[in-house]
């Protein structure tokens, strides 16, 4: 039995040595795996820290951009509101000027129409004022008869004078009509602007 015991002891020693070397090899392997996992975890933590920092920087940057954009929009809105107020005031001022001009043109139109009515109502041939007798009380003619030539000359002069008066009257009427039309056109334009 001794040889068997020795053989078993030898096998036991070999098994212990194999176990020790196996545990030692496994420990080294586990230790290197552990170290690798620790390093990977450290790298992952660094990556997470970097990502969190980048996220915070991006968040801050976006917040600043949003704030500056809001300020720009508010300033642009204020500027537009001021411009709109100025334009509204300018429009009201111009509207008042146009209303005033319209009133003045309406008054002028009324005057021109009145002048035109007076001119239409006036006779085409104004009456000749009566001639007063000479200061000595005698008739103007020493001779009781007027020659035919004198009558024709007087008639022609009278006819020329009537033609001249009629021509002047027609020109005055035409000028008043033109003025009336100008005033009506101007009043129509102003009325159209005032409505807008």
C-alpha positions as CSV (number, residue, x, y, z in Angstrom):
1,X,0.0,0.0,0.0
2,X,2.8,2.1,0.5
3,X,3.5,2.4,-3.2
4,X,-0.1,3.2,-3.8
5,X,-0.1,5.8,-1.1
6,X,3.1,7.2,-2.5
7,X,1.5,7.2,-5.9
8,X,-1.7,8.9,-4.5
9,X,0.5,11.4,-2.7
10,X,2.3,12.1,-5.9
11,X,-0.9,12.5,-7.7
12,X,-2.2,14.7,-4.9
13,X,0.9,16.9,-5.1
14,X,0.5,17.1,-8.9
15,X,-3.1,18.0,-8.5
16,X,-2.3,20.7,-5.9
17,X,0.5,22.0,-8.1
18,X,-1.9,22.0,-11.1
19,X,-4.6,23.7,-9.0
20,X,-2.2,26.3,-7.8
21,X,-0.9,27.0,-11.2
22,X,-4.5,27.0,-12.6
23,X,-5.7,29.4,-9.8
24,X,-2.7,31.5,-10.3
25,X,-3.2,31.6,-14.1
26,X,-6.9,32.3,-13.6
27,X,-6.1,35.0,-11.1
28,X,-3.7,36.6,-13.5
29,X,-6.3,36.4,-16.2
30,X,-9.1,37.7,-14.0
31,X,-6.8,40.4,-12.8
32,X,-6.0,41.6,-16.3
33,X,-9.7,41.4,-17.2
34,X,-10.5,43.4,-14.1
35,X,-7.9,46.0,-15.0
36,X,-9.2,46.2,-18.6
37,X,-12.8,46.6,-17.4
38,X,-11.7,49.3,-14.9
39,X,-9.9,51.1,-17.8
40,X,-12.9,50.8,-20.0
41,X,-15.1,52.2,-17.2
42,X,-12.8,55.1,-16.7
43,X,-12.8,55.9,-20.4
44,X,-16.6,55.7,-20.5
45,X,-16.8,58.0,-17.4
46,X,-14.5,60.5,-19.2
47,X,-16.6,60.2,-22.3
48,X,-19.7,60.8,-20.3
49,X,-18.2,63.8,-18.6
50,X,-17.1,65.3,-21.9
51,X,-20.6,64.7,-23.4
52,X,-22.2,66.3,-20.4
53,X,-19.9,69.3,-20.7
54,X,-20.5,69.6,-24.5
55,X,-24.3,69.3,-23.8
56,X,-24.1,72.1,-21.1
57,X,-22.1,74.4,-23.5
58,X,-24.5,73.7,-26.3
59,X,-27.5,74.4,-24.0
60,X,-25.9,77.6,-22.7
61,X,-25.1,78.7,-26.3
62,X,-28.6,78.0,-27.5
63,X,-30.0,79.8,-24.5
64,X,-27.9,82.9,-25.3
65,X,-28.9,82.7,-29.0
66,X,-32.6,82.5,-28.0
67,X,-32.2,85.4,-25.6
68,X,-30.4,87.6,-28.2
69,X,-32.9,86.6,-30.8
70,X,-35.7,87.6,-28.5
71,X,-34.0,90.9,-27.8
72,X,-33.5,91.5,-31.6
73,X,-37.2,90.7,-32.3
74,X,-38.3,93.0,-29.5
75,X,-36.1,95.8,-30.9
76,X,-37.4,95.2,-34.4
77,X,-41.0,95.2,-33.2
78,X,-40.4,98.5,-31.3
79,X,-38.8,100.1,-34.4
80,X,-41.7,98.9,-36.6
81,X,-44.2,100.2,-34.1
82,X,-42.5,103.6,-34.0
83,X,-42.4,103.7,-37.8
84,X,-46.1,102.8,-38.0
85,X,-46.9,105.6,-35.5
86,X,-44.9,108.1,-37.5
87,X,-46.5,107.0,-40.8
88,X,-50.0,107.2,-39.2
89,X,-49.2,110.7,-37.9
90,X,-47.9,111.8,-41.3
91,X,-51.0,110.3,-43.0
92,X,-53.3,112.2,-40.6
93,X,-51.4,115.4,-41.2
94,X,-51.6,115.0,-45.0
95,X,-55.2,114.0,-44.7
96,X,-55.9,117.3,-42.8
97,X,-54.0,119.3,-45.5
98,X,-56.1,117.6,-48.2
99,X,-59.3,118.2,-46.4
100,X,-58.4,121.9,-45.9
101,X,-57.5,122.1,-49.6
102,X,-60.7,120.5,-50.6
103,X,-62.7,123.0,-48.5
104,X,-60.7,125.9,-50.1
105,X,-61.4,124.4,-53.6
106,X,-65.0,123.9,-52.8
107,X,-65.3,127.6,-51.8
108,X,-63.4,128.6,-54.9
109,X,-65.7,126.4,-57.0
110,X,-68.7,128.1,-55.4
111,X,-67.3,131.5,-56.3
112,X,-66.5,130.5,-59.9
113,X,-70.0,129.1,-60.3
114,X,-71.5,132.3,-58.8
115,X,-69.4,134.4,-61.3
116,X,-70.5,132.1,-64.1
117,X,-74.1,132.5,-63.2
118,X,-73.7,136.3,-63.0
119,X,-72.0,136.3,-66.4
120,X,-74.7,134.1,-67.9
121,X,-77.4,136.4,-66.4
122,X,-75.7,139.6,-67.8
123,X,-77.1,140.8,-71.1
124,X,-75.0,140.2,-74.1
125,X,-75.4,143.8,-75.2
126,X,-75.2,146.2,-72.3
127,X,-77.6,149.1,-72.6
128,X,-76.1,152.3,-73.9
129,X,-76.2,155.0,-71.3
130,X,-78.3,157.9,-72.4
131,X,-76.4,160.9,-73.6
132,X,-76.9,164.1,-71.8
133,X,-77.8,167.2,-73.8
134,X,-75.0,169.8,-74.4
135,X,-74.6,172.3,-71.7
136,X,-76.1,175.1,-73.8
137,X,-79.5,173.3,-73.9
138,X,-79.5,173.1,-77.7
139,X,-79.5,169.9,-79.6
140,X,-76.2,168.6,-80.6
141,X,-76.8,169.1,-84.3
142,X,-76.8,172.4,-85.8
143,X,-78.3,171.0,-88.9
144,X,-81.5,169.1,-88.5
145,X,-80.5,166.3,-90.7
146,X,-77.7,163.7,-90.5
147,X,-76.0,162.6,-93.7
148,X,-76.3,159.0,-94.8
149,X,-72.5,158.6,-94.7
150,X,-72.4,159.6,-91.1
151,X,-75.2,157.2,-90.2
152,X,-73.4,154.4,-92.0
153,X,-70.1,155.2,-90.2
154,X,-71.9,155.3,-86.9
155,X,-73.6,152.1,-87.6
156,X,-70.4,150.3,-88.6
157,X,-68.6,151.7,-85.5
158,X,-71.5,150.5,-83.4
159,X,-71.5,147.1,-85.0
160,X,-67.7,146.7,-84.4
161,X,-68.2,147.7,-80.8
162,X,-71.0,145.2,-80.3
163,X,-68.8,142.4,-82.0
164,X,-65.9,143.3,-79.7
165,X,-68.1,143.2,-76.6
166,X,-69.6,139.9,-77.6
167,X,-66.2,138.4,-78.3
168,X,-64.9,139.7,-74.9
169,X,-68.0,138.3,-73.2
170,X,-67.6,134.8,-74.9
171,X,-63.9,134.8,-73.8
172,X,-64.8,135.6,-70.2
173,X,-67.5,132.9,-70.2
174,X,-65.0,130.4,-71.7
175,X,-62.3,131.3,-69.1
176,X,-64.9,130.9,-66.3
177,X,-65.9,127.5,-67.7
178,X,-62.3,126.3,-67.8
179,X,-61.7,127.5,-64.2
180,X,-64.9,125.7,-63.1
181,X,-63.7,122.4,-64.8
182,X,-60.2,122.7,-63.2
183,X,-61.8,123.2,-59.8
184,X,-64.2,120.3,-60.3
185,X,-61.3,118.0,-61.3
186,X,-59.1,119.1,-58.4
187,X,-62.1,118.6,-56.0
188,X,-62.7,115.1,-57.4
189,X,-59.0,114.2,-56.9
190,X,-59.0,115.5,-53.3
191,X,-62.2,113.8,-52.5
192,X,-60.8,110.5,-53.8
193,X,-57.6,110.9,-51.7
194,X,-59.6,111.9,-48.6
195,X,-61.7,108.8,-48.8
196,X,-58.7,106.6,-49.0
